[in-house]
Amino acid sequence: MSEITLGIIGGGQLGSMLAIAAKKLSIKTVIFCDDIDAPAQNFCDQFIAGSYDSKEKISDFINQVDLVTYEFENIPFETLNEINKSKTVLPKPSVNRLIQHRLAEKDFVNKLNIRTTRYVSIEKKSDIDALEDFLPGILKTTTLGYDGKGQYPINSINELNKIDIDFSKGYVLEKLVKLKKEISIIITRFSNNKYEIYEPIENTHEDQILKYSKIPAEINEKIFNQSKDWAMLIAEELKYVGTLCVEFFIDRNDNLYVNEIAPRVHNSGHLTINAFNVSQFENHIRAVCGLEQIPLKKISNARMINLLGDQITQYRNMQKFNNNEFFFDYLKKEIKEKRKMGHVTTLV
C-alpha cells in the first residue's frame, strides 16, 4: 500500500487525537487551521496556519494531501466544497452543510420518523410571544453554536425580555423535555451497511458543556437498541463515511429523542481510546482512508471527566496516576474559563 497523507481541517484536541491515531497507522497528517497556536501542530507531520477562506492556503493544503477530513462542523461549506473539487473530502461537504443548520438537521431527522423534541423556527422576537406552549424551552442559533454558545434557556416570556438577543440571526426554539438523562452513540460507517458501533455512552452536562461520560449507560434494553438503530439509520441515510456522534435525550417516561448530530469524532467518545480495542479516532481514520475494518471489542467499562479551565493545573502538577487512570493534556497554550483543556479516563 502506498503511503497516504491525510489532510485534517481544524487543529484542536480532536484534530490532535486524529493525528495521533493516524500516526499509529503510518499515515502522515497535514493540519490546516485558522489558529496559529492550535495544539494539534504538536502531533501532525505538517501544519498550515491560515484563514479558511484564503485561496493561497487552501491551494497549499490541497497540494500536500491525498484526501481530507475535518475535526469540527463549523468550517465554511464553501471551503470544503472547493477542496472537494480537487481532493476527496470525507465526510462529504453536503453532510456538513446540512448539520451546520439546526433547523435543516431536525427536519432531516423527523423525515426519517425519528423523534426529536418539539421545535419551531424563530426569525423575530414576536414569533416567540405567540409560542407560550413551547416554554420552558431553549433558544438556539441555527448555525455556529456549540458548548453552550448561542444557546439561551427561556422559562417564560418575561425572561425573554431580559435577554439581549441579536434577532438578525436565525434561531430555533426547542421545547425542553422532562429530562431523565442524556446519552450518545458513536458510530463509524465504512460503506453501505458496514459499521462499527460503540455502546451507548451516558453523559452529564454542566452549563451546556460535557463534564462526565461513562459506560455502561444506565438505560433499559429498548433504549440501548433504539439508540443504535437510529444512529445506523441516520448514518446510512447520509451515506456517511467516518465517525459520527448522535446525541440523545431520554425523558422521565423513557422516551428517546435525537438532540443533535455531530458529523465528526466527539468529546463523549474520548473514553473509547482506553476502553476499546479500536478508538473512535482510529476508526475514523480507517474509514476515510479505506483501511481494514476491525470488529470492536470492549476492554473495560470506563468513565471520563473533562478538565475545564484551570482544573488542568493540578493534573499537570501530578507526578503519578493509578494504573487504571489515563490523563490527556491537550497542550492548549492559554487557559480560559470553561475551555476544554484535557480529560481523565478511568477504567472501572
C-alpha positions in Angstrom: 0.0 0.0 0.0 1.3 3.4 -0.9 1.7 5.9 1.9 -1.3 8.1 2.5 -1.1 11.7 3.5 -4.4 12.8 5.2 -5.3 16.5 5.5 -7.2 17.4 8.6 -9.0 20.8 8.9 -9.1 22.1 12.4 -6.3 21.9 15.0 -8.0 21.5 18.4 -8.0 18.4 20.7 -10.0 16.3 18.2 -7.5 17.1 15.4 -4.7 16.2 17.8 -6.2 12.8 18.6 -6.9 12.1 14.9 -3.3 12.9 14.1 -2.1 10.5 16.9 -4.4 7.8 15.6 -3.1 8.3 12.0 0.5 8.0 13.1 -0.3 4.6 14.7 -1.5 3.5 11.3 1.6 5.0 9.5 -0.5 7.7 7.8 1.0 11.2 7.5 -1.1 14.2 8.5 -1.2 17.8 7.4 -3.3 20.1 9.6 -4.9 23.3 8.3 -6.2 25.6 11.0 -7.0 29.3 11.4 -5.5 29.3 14.9 -1.7 29.8 14.8 -1.5 28.4 18.4 -3.6 25.3 17.6 -2.4 22.3 19.8 -2.6 19.8 17.0 0.6 21.1 15.5 2.3 19.2 18.3 1.1 15.9 16.8 0.9 16.3 13.0 3.6 16.0 10.3 2.9 19.4 8.7 1.0 22.4 10.0 -0.6 25.2 7.9 -2.0 28.2 9.7 -4.3 30.5 7.8 -7.8 31.7 7.2 -10.3 29.1 5.9 -11.2 31.4 3.0 -7.6 32.0 1.9 -7.3 30.7 -1.6 -3.5 30.5 -1.3 -3.6 28.5 2.0 -6.3 26.2 0.6 -4.1 25.6 -2.5 -1.0 24.9 -0.4 -3.0 22.4 1.7 -4.6 20.6 -1.3 -1.1 20.2 -2.9 0.2 18.3 0.2 -2.5 15.8 0.8 -4.2 12.8 -0.8 -7.6 13.3 0.9 -9.2 15.4 3.6 -11.3 15.2 6.7 -12.2 17.7 9.5 -12.5 17.9 13.2 -15.4 20.2 13.7 -18.5 21.2 11.8 -18.3 25.0 11.7 -15.9 25.1 8.7 -17.4 27.2 5.8 -19.1 24.9 3.4 -17.5 26.9 0.5 -14.1 25.9 1.8 -14.9 22.2 2.0 -16.7 22.3 -1.4 -13.7 24.0 -3.0 -11.2 21.4 -1.6 -13.6 18.6 -2.7 -13.2 19.6 -6.3 -9.5 18.5 -6.2 -9.3 16.1 -3.3 -11.9 13.9 -1.7 -13.4 15.3 1.5 -14.9 12.8 3.9 -17.5 13.1 5.4 -19.0 14.8 2.3 -19.3 18.6 2.4 -23.1 18.2 1.8 -23.3 16.4 5.2 -21.6 19.3 6.9 -23.9 21.8 5.2 -27.0 20.0 6.5 -25.8 19.6 10.0 -24.4 23.1 10.3 -28.1 24.3 10.2 -30.0 23.1 13.2 -33.4 23.5 11.6 -32.4 21.6 8.5 -30.9 18.9 10.7 -34.1 18.5 12.8 -36.3 18.4 9.7 -34.0 15.7 8.2 -34.2 13.6 11.4 -38.0 13.9 11.6 -38.3 12.8 7.9 -36.7 9.5 9.0 -39.5 9.0 11.5 -37.1 9.6 14.3 -38.3 11.6 17.3 -36.9 15.0 18.2 -38.1 17.4 20.8 -40.8 19.8 19.5 -39.2 22.8 17.7 -40.1 25.8 15.8 -38.2 28.3 13.6 -37.8 31.8 15.1 -37.0 34.8 12.9 -38.0 37.7 15.2 -38.8 38.2 18.9 -42.5 38.5 18.3 -42.5 34.9 16.9 -41.8 33.7 20.5 -44.5 35.8 22.1 -47.2 33.6 20.5 -45.5 30.3 21.4 -46.0 30.1 25.2 -46.6 26.3 24.9 -43.0 25.9 23.7 -41.8 27.2 27.1 -39.8 26.3 29.1 -37.5 25.9 26.1 -34.1 26.6 24.8 -33.5 29.2 22.0 -30.5 28.2 19.8 -28.9 29.9 16.9 -29.5 27.8 13.7 -25.8 28.0 12.9 -22.4 28.2 14.7 -23.3 27.1 18.2 -21.5 24.5 20.4 -20.5 24.0 24.0 -23.4 26.3 25.2 -22.5 29.1 22.8 -25.5 30.7 21.0 -28.0 29.0 23.4 -30.5 30.7 25.7 -32.6 28.8 28.2 -36.0 30.6 28.4 -38.6 29.7 31.1 -41.2 32.4 30.4 -42.0 35.3 28.0 -40.9 37.7 30.8 -37.4 36.1 30.8 -37.1 36.7 27.1 -37.4 40.5 27.6 -34.4 40.4 29.9 -32.0 38.7 27.5 -30.1 40.6 24.9 -30.6 38.5 21.7 -29.5 39.5 18.2 -32.5 38.7 16.1 -30.6 39.4 12.8 -29.6 35.7 13.2 -31.9 32.8 12.7 -33.0 30.7 15.7 -34.8 27.5 16.6 -36.8 27.2 19.8 -36.8 23.7 21.3 -39.3 22.7 23.9 -37.5 21.2 26.9 -38.3 17.6 27.8 -38.5 16.4 31.4 -35.0 15.1 31.2 -34.0 11.9 32.8 -30.6 11.6 31.2 -28.5 12.1 28.1 -26.7 9.5 26.1 -24.7 9.5 22.9 -23.9 6.9 20.2 -20.6 6.9 18.4 -20.8 5.1 15.1 -18.2 4.6 12.3 -19.7 3.9 8.9 -17.2 2.4 6.4 -19.6 1.9 3.5 -23.1 0.6 2.7 -24.3 -1.3 5.8 -20.7 -1.6 7.1 -20.5 -0.2 10.6 -18.7 -0.3 13.9 -21.0 0.9 16.7 -19.9 1.7 20.3 -22.3 1.0 23.1 -24.4 3.9 24.3 -22.4 6.4 26.5 -24.1 8.2 29.4 -23.3 11.9 29.6 -23.6 14.7 32.2 -23.5 18.3 31.1 -22.9 21.4 33.2 -23.7 24.8 31.7 -24.3 23.0 28.3 -20.7 21.7 28.4 -20.0 18.0 28.6 -18.5 17.2 32.1 -18.7 13.5 32.6 -19.2 10.4 30.3 -19.4 6.8 31.3 -20.0 3.2 30.0 -22.1 1.3 30.5 -25.0 3.8 30.4 -27.7 3.0 32.9 -30.5 2.5 30.4 -33.0 -0.2 29.5 -32.6 -2.7 26.6 -35.2 -0.9 24.5 -33.3 2.4 24.6 -30.0 0.6 24.2 -31.2 -0.9 20.9 -33.3 2.0 19.7 -30.4 4.5 20.0 -28.1 2.2 18.0 -30.8 1.6 15.3 -31.5 5.4 14.9 -27.8 6.1 14.7 -27.4 3.5 11.9 -30.4 4.9 10.1 -29.0 8.4 10.2 -25.5 7.4 9.1 -26.9 5.3 6.2 -29.3 8.0 5.0 -26.4 10.5 4.9 -24.2 7.9 3.1 -21.7 8.9 5.8 -18.1 7.8 5.8 -16.2 8.2 9.0 -17.1 8.5 12.7 -20.4 10.2 13.6 -21.9 11.0 17.0 -25.7 11.2 17.7 -26.7 12.8 21.0 -29.9 11.8 22.6 -32.3 12.9 25.4 -34.2 10.4 27.5 -37.3 11.8 29.3 -38.8 10.6 32.5 -41.2 8.2 30.7 -38.2 6.6 28.9 -38.9 8.1 25.5 -35.8 8.7 23.4 -35.2 11.9 21.4 -32.4 12.8 19.0 -30.9 16.1 20.2 -28.1 16.7 17.8 -25.8 15.1 15.2 -22.1 15.8 15.2 -20.5 14.8 11.8 -17.2 14.0 13.4 -15.4 12.3 16.3 -16.9 13.5 19.6 -15.9 14.5 23.1 -18.1 11.8 24.7 -16.2 9.2 22.8 -12.8 10.0 24.3 -13.1 7.0 26.6 -13.0 4.7 23.6 -9.3 5.3 23.4 -8.7 3.3 26.5 -11.9 1.2 26.8 -12.0 -0.4 23.4 -9.5 -2.2 21.1 -10.1 0.5 18.4 -10.8 4.1 19.3 -13.3 6.4 17.6 -10.3 8.3 16.2 -8.6 5.2 14.7 -12.0 4.0 13.3 -12.5 7.4 11.6 -9.0 7.3 10.0 -9.6 3.7 8.9 -13.0 4.6 7.3 -11.9 7.7 5.5 -8.7 6.2 4.3 -10.3 2.9 3.2 -8.4 0.7 5.6 -9.4 -2.6 7.1 -12.5 -2.6 9.4 -11.7 -4.3 12.7 -14.5 -5.7 14.8 -14.9 -3.7 18.0 -14.2 -5.3 21.4 -14.7 -3.6 24.7 -11.7 -3.9 27.0 -13.2 -2.3 30.1 -16.0 -0.2 31.5 -14.9 3.4 31.9 -15.7 6.9 33.0 -14.3 10.2 31.7 -14.1 13.7 33.2 -13.4 16.8 31.2 -10.9 19.2 32.7 -12.2 22.8 32.1 -10.1 25.9 32.5 -7.7 25.9 35.4 -8.8 22.4 36.5 -5.9 21.3 34.3 -3.3 22.8 36.5 -3.4 20.3 39.4 -3.3 17.4 36.9 -0.3 18.9 35.1 1.5 19.0 38.5 0.7 15.4 39.4 3.7 13.1 39.2 1.8 9.8 39.2 -1.5 8.3 38.3 -3.1 5.0 39.2 -2.7 2.2 36.6 -6.3 2.5 35.6 -6.2 6.3 35.1 -5.2 8.0 31.8 -4.6 11.7 31.7 -4.7 13.6 28.4 -3.4 17.2 28.2 -4.5 19.0 25.1 -1.4 21.3 25.3 -3.5 24.4 24.8 -1.3 27.4 25.4 -3.9 29.7 27.0 -6.1 28.6 30.0 -9.6 30.1 29.7 -12.6 29.6 31.9 -14.9 26.7 30.6 -12.3 25.8 27.9 -11.7 22.1 27.4 -8.0 21.7 28.5 -7.7 18.0 28.9 -9.5 14.9 30.2 -9.0 11.9 32.5 -10.3 8.4 31.7 -10.6 5.8 34.4 -11.1 2.2 33.6 -13.5 0.5 36.1 
